[in-house]
Amino acid sequence: MTTVSAFGTQHEQVVFCQDEASGLKAIIAIYSTALGPALGGTRFYPYASETEALADVLNLSLSMAYKNSLAGLDLGGGKAVIIGDPRRIKTEALLRAYGRFVESLHGRYYTACDVGTFSADMDVIARETRYVTGRTLEHGGAGDSSVLTAYGVYQGMRASAQHVWGDASLAGRTVGVAGVGKVGRHLVRHLVEEDARVVITDVDHDALAAVRDLHPDVATAPSTEELISQPIDVYAPCALGGALDDDTVARLTARVVCGAANNQLAHEGVEKLLAERGIVYAPDYCVNAGGVIQVADELEGFDFDRAKSRAARIFDTTAAVLEQAASQHVSPSVAADRLAEQRMAQIGRLSQIRL
């Protein structure tokens, strides 16, 4: 088993936070501040071990740096995880203790919502720190960032369809959505409104029922394995990471993979397997940037229409990534990485100019 280093992979800073009285155990990872203060959500999750939590926060913070760069934001990449079951241990005291640790970084890291945390939680955290985004509308925030996350994935999906079939329309296409939680349910709405055929699956039966209540024509699959084995045009993984492994790729019938989940590739060789099967992969951190675009807009005084307009550009970014990948004969992830790294190097260098 590979040992996870607490220093990460070229991470600038990793902070371990503990408050025994409230039960807080958290890790904040800052990958890069080359473009500005690091921005990334706080994931509240019952990790099996502290090593697993560390590995997740290091991967997620690295992805945030690339996501923010590719989205054109003047923000670096960071992420945080709180270890534990939010249904059991989330309290005002724990969230405020966490806020104190965020404040101690003096603006190097801005937090937001992620799995297990919500806008109302950000309001509580904000009682102890200024460096919070994704707050409720009542407190001048952007509210639920899953709204524009789903919209951005939808735009990335349209760009992928344009690349594969020469037509951005998803009407008549069959789209399989795995995970219909905060983001997936909004994505389903966009797809239904465009007359796509939608098949959904989720381990949470209540989530499935909620989507079916809103969209009775949506079909369901009993499992992700059943979903990806069906004849579908697009596969949208919208749950946790690692959704694309060797077995999944071997079963996939879709021509396009475009979903909201972070870190979808289980290992580096997966994208090569996708390419060998003629499946176009829209890099997750490229297409799921709508949420960070939404919460980042709070830093200017939130305006939903402005944020939505910025999120709509994910169509153009995805198209550029896929076109560059094809012209340079590299995978879409490599093309996306190159574009993000180029911007981090070019814009990050400007801070060296002394004023």
C-alpha positions in Angstrom: 0.0 0.0 0.0 1.3 3.5 -0.9 2.0 5.7 2.0 0.2 9.1 1.8 2.5 11.9 2.7 1.2 14.7 4.9 3.2 17.1 2.7 1.1 16.1 -0.3 2.4 16.4 -3.8 3.8 19.9 -4.1 1.2 21.2 -1.7 2.0 24.6 -0.2 0.3 23.8 3.2 -1.6 21.1 5.0 -3.2 21.9 8.3 -4.5 19.4 10.8 -7.3 20.8 13.0 -8.6 19.2 16.2 -11.0 20.4 19.0 -11.6 17.6 21.4 -14.5 19.2 23.2 -16.6 19.6 20.0 -15.3 16.4 18.4 -13.8 18.3 15.4 -11.1 16.5 13.4 -10.4 18.3 10.2 -7.7 18.7 7.5 -7.3 21.7 5.3 -5.0 21.3 2.3 -3.8 24.2 0.2 -2.3 23.1 -3.1 -1.5 26.4 -4.7 -2.1 30.2 -4.2 -0.3 31.1 -7.5 -3.5 32.7 -8.9 -4.9 34.0 -5.5 -6.3 32.7 -2.2 -7.2 29.0 -2.3 -10.9 28.3 -2.7 -12.6 24.9 -2.2 -15.4 23.3 -0.2 -15.4 21.4 3.1 -16.4 17.8 2.8 -17.9 16.2 6.0 -17.6 12.5 5.6 -17.2 9.4 7.8 -13.8 8.3 6.5 -12.7 4.8 7.4 -9.3 6.2 8.6 -7.4 9.5 8.9 -5.1 8.2 6.1 -8.1 7.9 3.8 -9.2 11.4 4.7 -5.7 12.8 4.0 -5.6 11.1 0.6 -9.0 12.6 -0.3 -8.2 16.1 0.8 -4.9 16.1 -1.0 -6.4 14.9 -4.3 -9.4 17.3 -4.0 -7.3 20.4 -3.3 -5.0 19.6 -6.3 -8.1 19.3 -8.5 -9.4 22.6 -7.2 -6.3 24.4 -8.3 -6.7 23.1 -11.8 -10.5 23.7 -11.8 -10.2 27.3 -10.7 -7.5 28.0 -13.2 -9.3 26.4 -16.1 -12.5 28.3 -15.1 -10.6 31.6 -15.4 -10.8 32.5 -11.7 -8.2 34.5 -9.9 -8.2 31.9 -7.1 -5.9 29.0 -6.1 -6.8 25.5 -5.1 -7.6 24.2 -1.6 -10.0 21.8 0.1 -11.0 20.7 3.6 -12.4 17.5 5.1 -14.1 17.0 8.4 -13.8 13.4 9.6 -17.1 11.9 10.9 -20.7 11.3 10.1 -22.4 14.7 9.7 -25.8 13.1 10.7 -24.3 12.2 14.1 -21.7 14.7 15.1 -22.4 17.9 13.2 -23.1 20.7 15.8 -22.9 24.4 16.0 -19.9 24.1 18.3 -18.0 21.8 15.9 -18.7 24.1 12.9 -17.7 27.2 14.8 -14.5 25.5 16.0 -13.7 24.6 12.4 -14.4 28.3 11.5 -11.7 29.4 14.0 -9.2 27.2 12.2 -10.1 28.7 8.8 -9.7 32.2 10.2 -6.3 31.3 11.5 -5.1 31.0 7.9 -5.8 34.7 7.4 -7.4 34.4 4.0 -5.1 31.9 2.4 -8.1 29.6 2.2 -11.8 30.3 1.5 -14.2 27.5 2.3 -17.6 26.6 0.8 -20.0 23.7 0.7 -19.3 20.1 -0.4 -20.5 16.6 0.4 -22.1 16.7 3.9 -22.1 20.5 4.2 -24.7 23.0 3.2 -25.2 26.8 2.9 -26.7 27.0 6.4 -23.5 25.4 7.7 -21.5 28.1 6.0 -23.6 30.7 7.9 -22.6 29.1 11.2 -18.9 28.8 10.1 -19.0 32.5 9.1 -19.7 33.5 12.7 -16.0 32.7 13.4 -14.4 33.6 10.1 -14.6 36.0 7.2 -13.3 33.5 4.7 -16.5 31.7 3.7 -18.4 31.5 0.5 -21.5 29.6 -0.4 -23.6 31.2 2.2 -27.4 31.4 2.2 -29.3 34.0 0.1 -30.5 35.5 3.4 -26.9 36.3 4.3 -26.0 37.7 0.9 -24.5 34.5 -0.4 -24.8 32.4 -3.5 -27.0 29.8 -1.9 -26.9 26.2 -3.2 -23.9 26.0 -5.5 -25.2 22.7 -7.0 -27.5 24.8 -9.2 -24.6 26.1 -11.4 -22.5 23.0 -10.9 -25.3 21.1 -12.7 -25.7 23.8 -15.3 -21.9 23.7 -16.1 -22.0 19.9 -16.5 -24.9 20.3 -18.8 -22.9 22.8 -20.9 -19.9 20.5 -20.9 -22.2 17.7 -22.0 -23.5 19.8 -24.9 -20.0 20.6 -26.0 -19.0 17.0 -25.8 -22.0 16.1 -28.0 -21.0 18.7 -30.5 -17.5 17.2 -30.6 -18.7 13.6 -31.0 -21.9 13.9 -33.1 -21.5 17.4 -34.6 -24.6 18.6 -32.9 -24.8 20.1 -29.4 -28.4 19.1 -28.9 -29.1 16.3 -26.5 -32.7 15.9 -27.6 -33.3 12.2 -28.3 -30.0 11.2 -26.7 -30.1 8.7 -23.8 -28.2 10.0 -20.8 -27.5 7.8 -17.7 -27.0 9.7 -14.5 -25.5 7.9 -11.6 -26.2 9.9 -8.4 -29.2 12.2 -8.2 -28.3 14.1 -5.0 -27.7 17.9 -4.9 -26.2 18.1 -8.4 -27.6 15.1 -10.2 -31.2 16.2 -9.6 -30.6 19.6 -11.2 -28.8 18.0 -14.1 -31.8 15.7 -14.7 -34.0 18.8 -15.0 -31.8 20.4 -17.7 -31.8 17.1 -19.6 -35.5 16.6 -19.4 -36.2 20.1 -20.5 -34.1 19.4 -23.7 -36.1 16.2 -24.4 -33.2 13.8 -23.6 -34.1 10.3 -22.5 -32.8 10.0 -19.0 -32.1 6.9 -16.9 -31.0 7.4 -13.2 -29.6 5.4 -10.4 -28.7 6.1 -6.8 -28.1 4.1 -3.6 -30.5 6.5 -1.9 -34.0 5.3 -2.8 -35.5 8.5 -1.4 -33.4 10.6 -3.8 -34.6 8.4 -6.7 -38.2 8.8 -5.7 -37.9 12.6 -5.4 -36.6 12.9 -8.9 -39.3 10.5 -10.3 -42.0 12.6 -8.5 -40.7 15.7 -10.4 -40.0 13.9 -13.7 -42.3 10.8 -14.1 -40.9 9.9 -17.5 -37.4 9.4 -16.2 -36.4 5.7 -16.0 -34.5 4.1 -13.2 -31.8 1.4 -13.1 -31.2 -0.8 -10.0 -27.5 -0.1 -9.9 -24.7 1.7 -11.6 -23.5 -1.6 -13.1 -27.0 -2.1 -14.7 -27.1 1.6 -15.8 -23.8 1.6 -17.7 -24.5 -1.8 -19.3 -27.7 -0.3 -20.9 -27.6 1.3 -24.4 -26.8 4.9 -23.4 -25.2 7.8 -25.3 -23.8 9.7 -22.4 -22.8 8.5 -18.9 -22.9 11.1 -16.2 -21.2 10.0 -12.9 -22.5 12.4 -10.2 -21.7 10.7 -7.0 -18.3 10.2 -5.3 -14.9 9.8 -7.1 -13.3 6.8 -8.6 -16.4 6.0 -10.8 -14.3 5.1 -13.8 -12.2 1.9 -13.3 -11.2 -0.9 -15.7 -14.4 -2.9 -15.2 -16.6 0.2 -15.7 -14.9 1.2 -18.9 -15.2 -2.4 -20.2 -19.0 -2.4 -19.6 -19.7 1.2 -20.8 -21.9 1.5 -23.9 -21.8 5.4 -23.9 -19.8 7.4 -26.4 -19.4 10.3 -23.9 -18.6 10.4 -20.2 -19.4 13.8 -18.7 -20.5 14.1 -15.0 -20.2 16.1 -11.9 -18.2 13.8 -9.6 -14.7 14.8 -8.7 -11.7 12.6 -9.5 -13.6 10.2 -11.6 -10.6 8.3 -13.0 -9.7 5.5 -10.6 -6.1 5.4 -11.8 -4.0 7.0 -14.5 -4.5 4.3 -17.1 -8.2 4.6 -17.2 -8.3 7.4 -19.7 -6.2 5.4 -22.2 -8.8 2.6 -21.9 -11.6 5.1 -22.6 -9.7 6.3 -25.7 -9.1 2.8 -26.9 -12.9 2.2 -26.8 -13.6 5.4 -28.6 -15.2 7.0 -25.5 -14.8 10.8 -25.1 -14.1 11.8 -21.5 -14.9 15.4 -20.6 -12.5 16.1 -17.6 -14.5 16.4 -14.4 -12.7 19.5 -13.1 -13.4 21.2 -16.4 -17.2 20.6 -16.6 -18.1 20.7 -12.8 -16.6 24.2 -12.2 -20.0 25.9 -12.2 -20.3 25.6 -8.4 -17.0 27.2 -7.7 -17.8 29.9 -10.2 -21.1 30.5 -8.4 -19.6 30.8 -4.9 -16.6 32.8 -6.1 -19.0 35.4 -7.4 -19.8 36.2 -3.8 -16.4 37.8 -3.5 -17.7 40.6 -5.9 -21.2 40.8 -4.3 -23.3 37.9 -5.6 -25.2 38.3 -8.8 -26.8 35.1 -10.1 -27.2 36.2 -13.7 -23.5 37.2 -13.9 -22.4 33.9 -12.3 -24.6 31.9 -14.7 -23.2 33.7 -17.7 -19.7 32.8 -16.5 -20.7 29.2 -16.0 -22.1 29.1 -19.5 -18.5 29.5 -20.8 -17.8 25.9 -19.7 -19.2 25.0 -23.1 -16.4 26.9 -24.8 -13.8 25.6 -22.3 -14.8 22.0 -22.8 -14.8 22.4 -26.6 -11.3 23.9 -26.5 -10.1 21.1 -24.3 -11.5 18.4 -26.6 -10.3 20.1 -29.7 -6.7 20.5 -28.3 -6.7 16.9 -27.2 -7.6 15.8 -30.7 -5.2 18.1 -32.5 -2.3 17.2 -30.2 -3.1 13.5 -30.0 -3.3 13.5 -26.2 -6.0 12.6 -23.7 -8.6 15.3 -22.7 -7.2 15.3 -19.2 -3.7 16.1 -20.5 -5.0 18.8 -22.7 -7.0 20.3 -19.7 -4.0 20.1 -17.5 -1.8 21.9 -20.0 -4.3 24.7 -20.3 -4.7 25.1 -16.6 -0.9 24.9 -15.9 -0.2 27.4 -18.7 -2.6 29.9 -17.0 -1.1 29.3 -13.5 2.4 29.9 -14.8 1.6 33.0 -16.9 -0.7 34.7 -14.4 1.1 33.5 -11.3 4.3 35.0 -12.6 2.8 38.5 -12.5 3.1 38.6 -8.7 6.9 38.7 -9.2 6.6 42.1 -10.7 7.3 44.5 -7.9 5.0 47.6 -7.8 
